[in-house]
Amino acid sequence: MGQVAQISSMDGDSDFVSRLMEMGFSDGLDVRLIKIMPFKGPVQIRIRNFLVSLRFNDADKINVKIV
């Protein structure tokens, strides 16, 4: 946790991807994993100096590469 990664792609239907883009996610953007709650609870991610919480299953659809 706390490691910086870069978004390589986002999976899911077009509505889901556009919802992520409205929250500031886009390919090539640096993100940082802050916290994972137990039992597949929400995942907290720092993106563009904001903290965003996503459901575990939604966060799993964001493909990243470690930079």
mmJSON file of the N, C-alpha and C atoms, coordinates in Angstrom:
{"data_MODEL":{"atom_site":{
"group_PDB":["ATOM","ATOM","ATOM","ATOM","ATOM","ATOM","ATOM","ATOM","ATOM","ATOM","ATOM","ATOM","ATOM","ATOM","ATOM","ATOM","ATOM","ATOM","ATOM","ATOM","ATOM","ATOM","ATOM","ATOM","ATOM","ATOM","ATOM","ATOM","ATOM","ATOM","ATOM","ATOM","ATOM","ATOM","ATOM","ATOM","ATOM","ATOM","ATOM","ATOM","ATOM","ATOM","ATOM","ATOM","ATOM","ATOM","ATOM","ATOM","ATOM","ATOM","ATOM","ATOM","ATOM","ATOM","ATOM","ATOM","ATOM","ATOM","ATOM","ATOM","ATOM","ATOM","ATOM","ATOM","ATOM","ATOM","ATOM","ATOM","ATOM","ATOM","ATOM","ATOM","ATOM","ATOM","ATOM","ATOM","ATOM","ATOM","ATOM","ATOM","ATOM","ATOM","ATOM","ATOM","ATOM","ATOM","ATOM","ATOM","ATOM","ATOM","ATOM","ATOM","ATOM","ATOM","ATOM","ATOM","ATOM","ATOM","ATOM","ATOM","ATOM","ATOM","ATOM","ATOM","ATOM","ATOM","ATOM","ATOM","ATOM","ATOM","ATOM","ATOM","ATOM","ATOM","ATOM","ATOM","ATOM","ATOM","ATOM","ATOM","ATOM","ATOM","ATOM","ATOM","ATOM","ATOM","ATOM","ATOM","ATOM","ATOM","ATOM","ATOM","ATOM","ATOM","ATOM","ATOM","ATOM","ATOM","ATOM","ATOM","ATOM","ATOM","ATOM","ATOM","ATOM","ATOM","ATOM","ATOM","ATOM","ATOM","ATOM","ATOM","ATOM","ATOM","ATOM","ATOM","ATOM","ATOM","ATOM","ATOM","ATOM","ATOM","ATOM","ATOM","ATOM","ATOM","ATOM","ATOM","ATOM","ATOM","ATOM","ATOM","ATOM","ATOM","ATOM","ATOM","ATOM","ATOM","ATOM","ATOM","ATOM","ATOM","ATOM","ATOM","ATOM","ATOM","ATOM","ATOM","ATOM","ATOM","ATOM","ATOM","ATOM","ATOM","ATOM","ATOM","ATOM","ATOM","ATOM","ATOM","ATOM"],
"id":[1,2,3,4,5,6,7,8,9,10,11,12,13,14,15,16,17,18,19,20,21,22,23,24,25,26,27,28,29,30,31,32,33,34,35,36,37,38,39,40,41,42,43,44,45,46,47,48,49,50,51,52,53,54,55,56,57,58,59,60,61,62,63,64,65,66,67,68,69,70,71,72,73,74,75,76,77,78,79,80,81,82,83,84,85,86,87,88,89,90,91,92,93,94,95,96,97,98,99,100,101,102,103,104,105,106,107,108,109,110,111,112,113,114,115,116,117,118,119,120,121,122,123,124,125,126,127,128,129,130,131,132,133,134,135,136,137,138,139,140,141,142,143,144,145,146,147,148,149,150,151,152,153,154,155,156,157,158,159,160,161,162,163,164,165,166,167,168,169,170,171,172,173,174,175,176,177,178,179,180,181,182,183,184,185,186,187,188,189,190,191,192,193,194,195,196,197,198,199,200,201],
"type_symbol":["N","C","C","N","C","C","N","C","C","N","C","C","N","C","C","N","C","C","N","C","C","N","C","C","N","C","C","N","C","C","N","C","C","N","C","C","N","C","C","N","C","C","N","C","C","N","C","C","N","C","C","N","C","C","N","C","C","N","C","C","N","C","C","N","C","C","N","C","C","N","C","C","N","C","C","N","C","C","N","C","C","N","C","C","N","C","C","N","C","C","N","C","C","N","C","C","N","C","C","N","C","C","N","C","C","N","C","C","N","C","C","N","C","C","N","C","C","N","C","C","N","C","C","N","C","C","N","C","C","N","C","C","N","C","C","N","C","C","N","C","C","N","C","C","N","C","C","N","C","C","N","C","C","N","C","C","N","C","C","N","C","C","N","C","C","N","C","C","N","C","C","N","C","C","N","C","C","N","C","C","N","C","C","N","C","C","N","C","C","N","C","C","N","C","C","N","C","C","N","C","C"],
"label_atom_id":["N","CA","C","N","CA","C","N","CA","C","N","CA","C","N","CA","C","N","CA","C","N","CA","C","N","CA","C","N","CA","C","N","CA","C","N","CA","C","N","CA","C","N","CA","C","N","CA","C","N","CA","C","N","CA","C","N","CA","C","N","CA","C","N","CA","C","N","CA","C","N","CA","C","N","CA","C","N","CA","C","N","CA","C","N","CA","C","N","CA","C","N","CA","C","N","CA","C","N","CA","C","N","CA","C","N","CA","C","N","CA","C","N","CA","C","N","CA","C","N","CA","C","N","CA","C","N","CA","C","N","CA","C","N","CA","C","N","CA","C","N","CA","C","N","CA","C","N","CA","C","N","CA","C","N","CA","C","N","CA","C","N","CA","C","N","CA","C","N","CA","C","N","CA","C","N","CA","C","N","CA","C","N","CA","C","N","CA","C","N","CA","C","N","CA","C","N","CA","C","N","CA","C","N","CA","C","N","CA","C","N","CA","C","N","CA","C","N","CA","C","N","CA","C","N","CA","C","N","CA","C","N","CA","C"],
"label_alt_id":[null,null,null,null,null,null,null,null,null,null,null,null,null,null,null,null,null,null,null,null,null,null,null,null,null,null,null,null,null,null,null,null,null,null,null,null,null,null,null,null,null,null,null,null,null,null,null,null,null,null,null,null,null,null,null,null,null,null,null,null,null,null,null,null,null,null,null,null,null,null,null,null,null,null,null,null,null,null,null,null,null,null,null,null,null,null,null,null,null,null,null,null,null,null,null,null,null,null,null,null,null,null,null,null,null,null,null,null,null,null,null,null,null,null,null,null,null,null,null,null,null,null,null,null,null,null,null,null,null,null,null,null,null,null,null,null,null,null,null,null,null,null,null,null,null,null,null,null,null,null,null,null,null,null,null,null,null,null,null,null,null,null,null,null,null,null,null,null,null,null,null,null,null,null,null,null,null,null,null,null,null,null,null,null,null,null,null,null,null,null,null,null,null,null,null,null,null,null,null,null,null],
"label_comp_id":["MET","MET","MET","GLY","GLY","GLY","GLN","GLN","GLN","VAL","VAL","VAL","ALA","ALA","ALA","GLN","GLN","GLN","ILE","ILE","ILE","SER","SER","SER","SER","SER","SER","MET","MET","MET","ASP","ASP","ASP","GLY","GLY","GLY","ASP","ASP","ASP","SER","SER","SER","ASP","ASP","ASP","PHE","PHE","PHE","VAL","VAL","VAL","SER","SER","SER","ARG","ARG","ARG","LEU","LEU","LEU","MET","MET","MET","GLU","GLU","GLU","MET","MET","MET","GLY","GLY","GLY","PHE","PHE","PHE","SER","SER","SER","ASP","ASP","ASP","GLY","GLY","GLY","LEU","LEU","LEU","ASP","ASP","ASP","VAL","VAL","VAL","ARG","ARG","ARG","LEU","LEU","LEU","ILE","ILE","ILE","LYS","LYS","LYS","ILE","ILE","ILE","MET","MET","MET","PRO","PRO","PRO","PHE","PHE","PHE","LYS","LYS","LYS","GLY","GLY","GLY","PRO","PRO","PRO","VAL","VAL","VAL","GLN","GLN","GLN","ILE","ILE","ILE","ARG","ARG","ARG","ILE","ILE","ILE","ARG","ARG","ARG","ASN","ASN","ASN","PHE","PHE","PHE","LEU","LEU","LEU","VAL","VAL","VAL","SER","SER","SER","LEU","LEU","LEU","ARG","ARG","ARG","PHE","PHE","PHE","ASN","ASN","ASN","ASP","ASP","ASP","ALA","ALA","ALA","ASP","ASP","ASP","LYS","LYS","LYS","ILE","ILE","ILE","ASN","ASN","ASN","VAL","VAL","VAL","LYS","LYS","LYS","ILE","ILE","ILE","VAL","VAL","VAL"],
"label_asym_id":["A","A","A","A","A","A","A","A","A","A","A","A","A","A","A","A","A","A","A","A","A","A","A","A","A","A","A","A","A","A","A","A","A","A","A","A","A","A","A","A","A","A","A","A","A","A","A","A","A","A","A","A","A","A","A","A","A","A","A","A","A","A","A","A","A","A","A","A","A","A","A","A","A","A","A","A","A","A","A","A","A","A","A","A","A","A","A","A","A","A","A","A","A","A","A","A","A","A","A","A","A","A","A","A","A","A","A","A","A","A","A","A","A","A","A","A","A","A","A","A","A","A","A","A","A","A","A","A","A","A","A","A","A","A","A","A","A","A","A","A","A","A","A","A","A","A","A","A","A","A","A","A","A","A","A","A","A","A","A","A","A","A","A","A","A","A","A","A","A","A","A","A","A","A","A","A","A","A","A","A","A","A","A","A","A","A","A","A","A","A","A","A","A","A","A","A","A","A","A","A","A"],
"label_entity_id":["1","1","1","1","1","1","1","1","1","1","1","1","1","1","1","1","1","1","1","1","1","1","1","1","1","1","1","1","1","1","1","1","1","1","1","1","1","1","1","1","1","1","1","1","1","1","1","1","1","1","1","1","1","1","1","1","1","1","1","1","1","1","1","1","1","1","1","1","1","1","1","1","1","1","1","1","1","1","1","1","1","1","1","1","1","1","1","1","1","1","1","1","1","1","1","1","1","1","1","1","1","1","1","1","1","1","1","1","1","1","1","1","1","1","1","1","1","1","1","1","1","1","1","1","1","1","1","1","1","1","1","1","1","1","1","1","1","1","1","1","1","1","1","1","1","1","1","1","1","1","1","1","1","1","1","1","1","1","1","1","1","1","1","1","1","1","1","1","1","1","1","1","1","1","1","1","1","1","1","1","1","1","1","1","1","1","1","1","1","1","1","1","1","1","1","1","1","1","1","1","1"],
"label_seq_id":[1,1,1,2,2,2,3,3,3,4,4,4,5,5,5,6,6,6,7,7,7,8,8,8,9,9,9,10,10,10,11,11,11,12,12,12,13,13,13,14,14,14,15,15,15,16,16,16,17,17,17,18,18,18,19,19,19,20,20,20,21,21,21,22,22,22,23,23,23,24,24,24,25,25,25,26,26,26,27,27,27,28,28,28,29,29,29,30,30,30,31,31,31,32,32,32,33,33,33,34,34,34,35,35,35,36,36,36,37,37,37,38,38,38,39,39,39,40,40,40,41,41,41,42,42,42,43,43,43,44,44,44,45,45,45,46,46,46,47,47,47,48,48,48,49,49,49,50,50,50,51,51,51,52,52,52,53,53,53,54,54,54,55,55,55,56,56,56,57,57,57,58,58,58,59,59,59,60,60,60,61,61,61,62,62,62,63,63,63,64,64,64,65,65,65,66,66,66,67,67,67],
"pdbx_PDB_ins_code":[null,null,null,null,null,null,null,null,null,null,null,null,null,null,null,null,null,null,null,null,null,null,null,null,null,null,null,null,null,null,null,null,null,null,null,null,null,null,null,null,null,null,null,null,null,null,null,null,null,null,null,null,null,null,null,null,null,null,null,null,null,null,null,null,null,null,null,null,null,null,null,null,null,null,null,null,null,null,null,null,null,null,null,null,null,null,null,null,null,null,null,null,null,null,null,null,null,null,null,null,null,null,null,null,null,null,null,null,null,null,null,null,null,null,null,null,null,null,null,null,null,null,null,null,null,null,null,null,null,null,null,null,null,null,null,null,null,null,null,null,null,null,null,null,null,null,null,null,null,null,null,null,null,null,null,null,null,null,null,null,null,null,null,null,null,null,null,null,null,null,null,null,null,null,null,null,null,null,null,null,null,null,null,null,null,null,null,null,null,null,null,null,null,null,null,null,null,null,null,null,null],
"Cartn_x":[0.834,0.0,0.878,0.336,1.073,1.947,2.028,2.861,2.134,2.875,2.286,2.174,1.022,0.786,0.15,0.182,-0.391,-1.525,-2.665,-3.808,-3.472,-3.596,-3.333,-4.626,-5.701,-7.003,-8.08,-9.331,-10.48,-11.449,-11.808,-12.733,-14.151,-15.108,-16.506,-17.28,-18.575,-19.415,-19.18,-19.727,-19.461,-19.996,-21.116,-21.648,-20.691,-20.114,-19.179,-17.912,-17.361,-16.136,-16.392,-17.545,-17.814,-18.031,-18.566,-18.707,-17.328,-16.401,-15.036,-14.382,-14.588,-13.998,-14.573,-15.842,-16.442,-15.821,-15.326,-14.672,-13.202,-12.695,-11.326,-10.367,-10.827,-9.959,-9.772,-8.546,-8.277,-6.99,-6.842,-5.64,-4.401,-3.334,-2.075,-1.959,-3.003,-3.005,-2.373,-1.575,-0.964,-1.977,-2.016,-2.904,-2.092,-2.602,-1.937,-2.99,-2.742,-3.63,-3.375,-4.406,-4.264,-4.69,-5.869,-6.379,-7.329,-7.254,-8.209,-8.904,-10.218,-10.963,-11.081,-11.202,-11.277,-12.557,-12.511,-13.653,-14.166,-13.232,-13.551,-14.447,-14.13,-14.837,-14.299,-14.66,-14.223,-12.702,-12.237,-10.828,-10.667,-9.713,-9.48,-8.266,-8.46,-7.428,-7.219,-5.958,-5.653,-5.442,-6.211,-6.137,-6.287,-5.341,-5.361,-5.562,-4.884,-4.974,-6.342,-7.153,-8.438,-8.407,-9.15,-9.336,-10.674,-10.657,-11.863,-12.003,-13.206,-13.481,-14.339,-13.902,-14.629,-14.937,-16.027,-16.292,-15.151,-14.855,-13.753,-13.911,-15.116,-15.354,-15.157,-15.486,-15.286,-13.801,-13.097,-11.662,-10.901,-11.405,-10.77,-10.806,-11.687,-11.822,-10.858,-10.093,-9.109,-7.749,-7.198,-5.91,-4.804,-3.787,-2.679,-1.342,-0.317,1.049,1.862,2.73,3.554,4.63,4.788,5.813,6.959],
"Cartn_y":[-1.18,0.0,1.242,2.298,3.537,3.651,2.568,2.57,3.273,3.984,4.704,3.76,3.808,3.019,3.922,3.462,4.225,3.408,4.043,3.346,2.977,1.673,1.228,1.032,0.603,0.47,0.285,0.43,0.236,-0.704,-1.785,-2.771,-2.439,-3.066,-2.873,-2.263,-2.126,-1.546,-0.045,0.538,1.96,2.879,2.517,3.342,3.369,2.202,2.124,2.932,2.774,3.493,4.994,5.438,6.884,7.412,6.585,7.014,7.199,6.283,6.437,7.693,7.951,9.14,10.419,10.41,11.576,11.822,10.751,10.885,11.257,11.349,11.789,10.713,9.479,8.395,8.476,8.235,8.156,7.376,6.814,6.039,6.913,6.357,7.067,7.911,7.972,8.8,8.041,8.732,8.123,8.06,6.916,6.725,6.079,6.193,5.601,4.895,3.631,2.867,3.296,3.743,4.235,3.176,2.58,1.649,0.644,-0.614,-1.649,-2.109,-1.994,-2.43,-3.95,-4.583,-6.041,-6.59,-7.874,-8.607,-8.004,-7.622,-7.035,-5.802,-4.986,-3.732,-2.678,-1.422,-0.35,-0.202,0.292,0.555,2.066,2.627,4.07,4.349,5.239,5.555,7.066,7.489,8.913,9.132,10.068,10.397,11.903,12.541,14.0,14.772,14.366,15.01,14.873,13.917,13.625,12.186,11.917,10.547,10.053,8.898,8.307,6.911,6.568,5.215,4.506,3.304,2.49,1.136,0.523,-0.85,-1.727,-2.783,-3.672,-4.191,-4.627,-5.176,-4.127,-2.876,-1.809,-1.482,-1.421,-1.129,-2.236,-3.457,-4.596,-4.478,-3.655,-3.473,-2.415,-1.775,-0.774,-1.458,-1.55,-2.206,-1.166,-1.474,-0.539,-1.239,-0.407,-0.923,-0.09,-0.761,-0.105,0.725,1.981,2.855,3.06],
"Cartn_z":[0.0,0.0,0.0,-0.551,-0.628,-1.855,-2.636,-3.828,-4.972,-5.793,-6.92,-8.107,-8.769,-9.972,-11.018,-12.246,-13.355,-13.96,-14.199,-14.779,-16.214,-16.527,-17.893,-18.673,-18.001,-18.658,-17.603,-18.034,-17.154,-17.852,-17.167,-17.715,-17.279,-17.934,-17.569,-18.711,-18.492,-19.552,-19.676,-20.712,-20.998,-19.899,-19.264,-18.17,-16.986,-16.662,-15.546,-15.836,-17.038,-17.399,-17.412,-17.928,-17.935,-16.514,-15.61,-14.21,-13.581,-13.873,-13.368,-13.935,-15.211,-15.84,-15.24,-14.866,-14.209,-12.837,-12.197,-10.895,-11.039,-12.276,-12.491,-12.946,-13.082,-13.538,-15.041,-15.513,-16.952,-17.169,-18.362,-18.683,-18.555,-18.006,-17.866,-16.612,-15.808,-14.603,-13.433,-12.63,-11.445,-10.307,-9.626,-8.479,-7.356,-6.133,-4.969,-4.129,-3.808,-2.942,-1.503,-0.821,0.546,1.56,1.359,2.359,1.701,2.16,1.767,3.039,3.077,4.248,4.234,5.391,5.45,4.814,4.486,3.947,2.641,1.771,0.466,0.599,1.586,1.788,0.838,1.035,0.139,0.079,-1.05,-1.3,-1.409,-0.68,-0.722,-1.604,-2.6,-3.59,-3.625,-3.694,-3.892,-5.382,-5.928,-7.346,-7.49,-8.18,-8.389,-7.085,-6.02,-4.698,-4.035,-4.474,-3.841,-3.343,-2.293,-1.825,-2.341,-3.0,-3.565,-2.992,-2.544,-2.073,-3.108,-3.475,-4.444,-3.831,-4.285,-3.885,-4.387,-3.665,-4.017,-5.445,-5.81,-7.146,-8.23,-7.956,-8.934,-9.066,-7.952,-7.99,-8.707,-8.639,-9.288,-10.813,-11.348,-12.79,-13.34,-12.459,-12.877,-12.946,-14.139,-14.352,-14.254,-13.45,-13.232,-13.479,-13.701,-13.729,-12.752,-12.022,-11.007,-11.722,-11.269,-11.863,-10.903],
"occupancy":[1.0,1.0,1.0,1.0,1.0,1.0,1.0,1.0,1.0,1.0,1.0,1.0,1.0,1.0,1.0,1.0,1.0,1.0,1.0,1.0,1.0,1.0,1.0,1.0,1.0,1.0,1.0,1.0,1.0,1.0,1.0,1.0,1.0,1.0,1.0,1.0,1.0,1.0,1.0,1.0,1.0,1.0,1.0,1.0,1.0,1.0,1.0,1.0,1.0,1.0,1.0,1.0,1.0,1.0,1.0,1.0,1.0,1.0,1.0,1.0,1.0,1.0,1.0,1.0,1.0,1.0,1.0,1.0,1.0,1.0,1.0,1.0,1.0,1.0,1.0,1.0,1.0,1.0,1.0,1.0,1.0,1.0,1.0,1.0,1.0,1.0,1.0,1.0,1.0,1.0,1.0,1.0,1.0,1.0,1.0,1.0,1.0,1.0,1.0,1.0,1.0,1.0,1.0,1.0,1.0,1.0,1.0,1.0,1.0,1.0,1.0,1.0,1.0,1.0,1.0,1.0,1.0,1.0,1.0,1.0,1.0,1.0,1.0,1.0,1.0,1.0,1.0,1.0,1.0,1.0,1.0,1.0,1.0,1.0,1.0,1.0,1.0,1.0,1.0,1.0,1.0,1.0,1.0,1.0,1.0,1.0,1.0,1.0,1.0,1.0,1.0,1.0,1.0,1.0,1.0,1.0,1.0,1.0,1.0,1.0,1.0,1.0,1.0,1.0,1.0,1.0,1.0,1.0,1.0,1.0,1.0,1.0,1.0,1.0,1.0,1.0,1.0,1.0,1.0,1.0,1.0,1.0,1.0,1.0,1.0,1.0,1.0,1.0,1.0,1.0,1.0,1.0,1.0,1.0,1.0,1.0,1.0,1.0,1.0,1.0,1.0],
"B_iso_or_equiv":[0.0,0.0,0.0,0.0,0.0,0.0,0.0,0.0,0.0,0.0,0.0,0.0,0.0,0.0,0.0,0.0,0.0,0.0,0.0,0.0,0.0,0.0,0.0,0.0,0.0,0.0,0.0,0.0,0.0,0.0,0.0,0.0,0.0,0.0,0.0,0.0,0.0,0.0,0.0,0.0,0.0,0.0,0.0,0.0,0.0,0.0,0.0,0.0,0.0,0.0,0.0,0.0,0.0,0.0,0.0,0.0,0.0,0.0,0.0,0.0,0.0,0.0,0.0,0.0,0.0,0.0,0.0,0.0,0.0,0.0,0.0,0.0,0.0,0.0,0.0,0.0,0.0,0.0,0.0,0.0,0.0,0.0,0.0,0.0,0.0,0.0,0.0,0.0,0.0,0.0,0.0,0.0,0.0,0.0,0.0,0.0,0.0,0.0,0.0,0.0,0.0,0.0,0.0,0.0,0.0,0.0,0.0,0.0,0.0,0.0,0.0,0.0,0.0,0.0,0.0,0.0,0.0,0.0,0.0,0.0,0.0,0.0,0.0,0.0,0.0,0.0,0.0,0.0,0.0,0.0,0.0,0.0,0.0,0.0,0.0,0.0,0.0,0.0,0.0,0.0,0.0,0.0,0.0,0.0,0.0,0.0,0.0,0.0,0.0,0.0,0.0,0.0,0.0,0.0,0.0,0.0,0.0,0.0,0.0,0.0,0.0,0.0,0.0,0.0,0.0,0.0,0.0,0.0,0.0,0.0,0.0,0.0,0.0,0.0,0.0,0.0,0.0,0.0,0.0,0.0,0.0,0.0,0.0,0.0,0.0,0.0,0.0,0.0,0.0,0.0,0.0,0.0,0.0,0.0,0.0,0.0,0.0,0.0,0.0,0.0,0.0],
"pdbx_formal_charge":[null,null,null,null,null,null,null,null,null,null,null,null,null,null,null,null,null,null,null,null,null,null,null,null,null,null,null,null,null,null,null,null,null,null,null,null,null,null,null,null,null,null,null,null,null,null,null,null,null,null,null,null,null,null,null,null,null,null,null,null,null,null,null,null,null,null,null,null,null,null,null,null,null,null,null,null,null,null,null,null,null,null,null,null,null,null,null,null,null,null,null,null,null,null,null,null,null,null,null,null,null,null,null,null,null,null,null,null,null,null,null,null,null,null,null,null,null,null,null,null,null,null,null,null,null,null,null,null,null,null,null,null,null,null,null,null,null,null,null,null,null,null,null,null,null,null,null,null,null,null,null,null,null,null,null,null,null,null,null,null,null,null,null,null,null,null,null,null,null,null,null,null,null,null,null,null,null,null,null,null,null,null,null,null,null,null,null,null,null,null,null,null,null,null,null,null,null,null,null,null,null],
"auth_seq_id":[1,1,1,2,2,2,3,3,3,4,4,4,5,5,5,6,6,6,7,7,7,8,8,8,9,9,9,10,10,10,11,11,11,12,12,12,13,13,13,14,14,14,15,15,15,16,16,16,17,17,17,18,18,18,19,19,19,20,20,20,21,21,21,22,22,22,23,23,23,24,24,24,25,25,25,26,26,26,27,27,27,28,28,28,29,29,29,30,30,30,31,31,31,32,32,32,33,33,33,34,34,34,35,35,35,36,36,36,37,37,37,38,38,38,39,39,39,40,40,40,41,41,41,42,42,42,43,43,43,44,44,44,45,45,45,46,46,46,47,47,47,48,48,48,49,49,49,50,50,50,51,51,51,52,52,52,53,53,53,54,54,54,55,55,55,56,56,56,57,57,57,58,58,58,59,59,59,60,60,60,61,61,61,62,62,62,63,63,63,64,64,64,65,65,65,66,66,66,67,67,67],
"auth_comp_id":["MET","MET","MET","GLY","GLY","GLY","GLN","GLN","GLN","VAL","VAL","VAL","ALA","ALA","ALA","GLN","GLN","GLN","ILE","ILE","ILE","SER","SER","SER","SER","SER","SER","MET","MET","MET","ASP","ASP","ASP","GLY","GLY","GLY","ASP","ASP","ASP","SER","SER","SER","ASP","ASP","ASP","PHE","PHE","PHE","VAL","VAL","VAL","SER","SER","SER","ARG","ARG","ARG","LEU","LEU","LEU","MET","MET","MET","GLU","GLU","GLU","MET","MET","MET","GLY","GLY","GLY","PHE","PHE","PHE","SER","SER","SER","ASP","ASP","ASP","GLY","GLY","GLY","LEU","LEU","LEU","ASP","ASP","ASP","VAL","VAL","VAL","ARG","ARG","ARG","LEU","LEU","LEU","ILE","ILE","ILE","LYS","LYS","LYS","ILE","ILE","ILE","MET","MET","MET","PRO","PRO","PRO","PHE","PHE","PHE","LYS","LYS","LYS","GLY","GLY","GLY","PRO","PRO","PRO","VAL","VAL","VAL","GLN","GLN","GLN","ILE","ILE","ILE","ARG","ARG","ARG","ILE","ILE","ILE","ARG","ARG","ARG","ASN","ASN","ASN","PHE","PHE","PHE","LEU","LEU","LEU","VAL","VAL","VAL","SER","SER","SER","LEU","LEU","LEU","ARG","ARG","ARG","PHE","PHE","PHE","ASN","ASN","ASN","ASP","ASP","ASP","ALA","ALA","ALA","ASP","ASP","ASP","LYS","LYS","LYS","ILE","ILE","ILE","ASN","ASN","ASN","VAL","VAL","VAL","LYS","LYS","LYS","ILE","ILE","ILE","VAL","VAL","VAL"],
"auth_asym_id":["A","A","A","A","A","A","A","A","A","A","A","A","A","A","A","A","A","A","A","A","A","A","A","A","A","A","A","A","A","A","A","A","A","A","A","A","A","A","A","A","A","A","A","A","A","A","A","A","A","A","A","A","A","A","A","A","A","A","A","A","A","A","A","A","A","A","A","A","A","A","A","A","A","A","A","A","A","A","A","A","A","A","A","A","A","A","A","A","A","A","A","A","A","A","A","A","A","A","A","A","A","A","A","A","A","A","A","A","A","A","A","A","A","A","A","A","A","A","A","A","A","A","A","A","A","A","A","A","A","A","A","A","A","A","A","A","A","A","A","A","A","A","A","A","A","A","A","A","A","A","A","A","A","A","A","A","A","A","A","A","A","A","A","A","A","A","A","A","A","A","A","A","A","A","A","A","A","A","A","A","A","A","A","A","A","A","A","A","A","A","A","A","A","A","A","A","A","A","A","A","A"],
"auth_atom_id":["N","CA","C","N","CA","C","N","CA","C","N","CA","C","N","CA","C","N","CA","C","N","CA","C","N","CA","C","N","CA","C","N","CA","C","N","CA","C","N","CA","C","N","CA","C","N","CA","C","N","CA","C","N","CA","C","N","CA","C","N","CA","C","N","CA","C","N","CA","C","N","CA","C","N","CA","C","N","CA","C","N","CA","C","N","CA","C","N","CA","C","N","CA","C","N","CA","C","N","CA","C","N","CA","C","N","CA","C","N","CA","C","N","CA","C","N","CA","C","N","CA","C","N","CA","C","N","CA","C","N","CA","C","N","CA","C","N","CA","C","N","CA","C","N","CA","C","N","CA","C","N","CA","C","N","CA","C","N","CA","C","N","CA","C","N","CA","C","N","CA","C","N","CA","C","N","CA","C","N","CA","C","N","CA","C","N","CA","C","N","CA","C","N","CA","C","N","CA","C","N","CA","C","N","CA","C","N","CA","C","N","CA","C","N","CA","C","N","CA","C","N","CA","C","N","CA","C","N","CA","C","N","CA","C"],
"pdbx_PDB_model_num":[1,1,1,1,1,1,1,1,1,1,1,1,1,1,1,1,1,1,1,1,1,1,1,1,1,1,1,1,1,1,1,1,1,1,1,1,1,1,1,1,1,1,1,1,1,1,1,1,1,1,1,1,1,1,1,1,1,1,1,1,1,1,1,1,1,1,1,1,1,1,1,1,1,1,1,1,1,1,1,1,1,1,1,1,1,1,1,1,1,1,1,1,1,1,1,1,1,1,1,1,1,1,1,1,1,1,1,1,1,1,1,1,1,1,1,1,1,1,1,1,1,1,1,1,1,1,1,1,1,1,1,1,1,1,1,1,1,1,1,1,1,1,1,1,1,1,1,1,1,1,1,1,1,1,1,1,1,1,1,1,1,1,1,1,1,1,1,1,1,1,1,1,1,1,1,1,1,1,1,1,1,1,1,1,1,1,1,1,1,1,1,1,1,1,1,1,1,1,1,1,1]
}}}
